[in-house]
Amino acid sequence: MAAGILSKALEELARAKTNVTRIATLQIRSHEQRAALRALAFAWFQSHRPAVARTAELSELSAADTAYRTILDSAEKNSSKKTYLKAMSSAKEALMALRGRAVTSVPGNTADEAVPDFSPLVADTTMKGILERRWEECRKCISAEASLAAIVMMGGLLEALFVARANRLSDKSPLFKSSSVPIDSRTKKPLDLRDWTLRTYLDVGHELGWITHSAKEVAAVLRDYRNYIHPEKERSHGIVLSANDSSMLWQVTKGLVRQLLASAI
């Protein structure tokens, strides 16, 4: 129900505020830190807000929207910690007010969590079945707080959907004419689609209008975080992924899936 969704948004906000507070510099310059903040705002606009909006008035959502928009816009440049912390305080106040008004119990996130219809992207029934199982496996990993496993699964799911979106094009020349197309260092020709990475698909997908700029930017967090499957990278970077991380990136993943499906219709 709406109260549960708002509680989840408050947990994400509290974690982000703690992370910002710990940053030693007065400005937030790190690409990874700014991308994580974009992901926070993207989770609100693309996942939490649509669910909450079913039972809330537009006027009640405006304060939260303004605060999250400030976070999103600030992440486009080297903004100060103070700017983020002020916006986060405003967002917290708005979310708590919304949660306080969410007194009616309604089915919560079930529609959002349900396996989507992958038909616009995939005609093959076997592949559709695989994608549906992958979606369910992502959800199960999140429920079990297997955070790294969940994030790796999300990355794999998205990569498969981007491949499916590319394969829907009868004329694939726009893919290879994209400014983001990867070039083989030996042949000086574009790499075969089978050799493209999620990074490339995100860049090309944005260039071709499949996904928005914000979606591409926040998906970069998921792309980078799934590389922590390598133990040495986790050790050297000192980052331990938590249930909050996987939960927030799941919101991002669902938003990207919706955009890819919509672009194929």
Secondary structure, DSSP 8 states (H G I E B T S, - for coil): -HHHHHHHHHHHHHHHHHHHHH--SSB---HHHHHHHHHHHHHIIIIIHHHHTTTS-HHHHHHHHHHHHHHHHHTTTT-BHHHHHHHHHHHHHHHHHHHHH--S----SHHHHS----TTT---HHHHHHHHHHHHHHHHHHHTT-HHHHHHHHHHHHHHHHHHHHHT-S--HHHHHSTT--B-TTT-SB--GGG--HHHHHHHHHHTTSS-HHHHHHHHHHHHHGGGGSHHHHHHHT----HHHHHHHHHHHHHHHHHHHHHH-
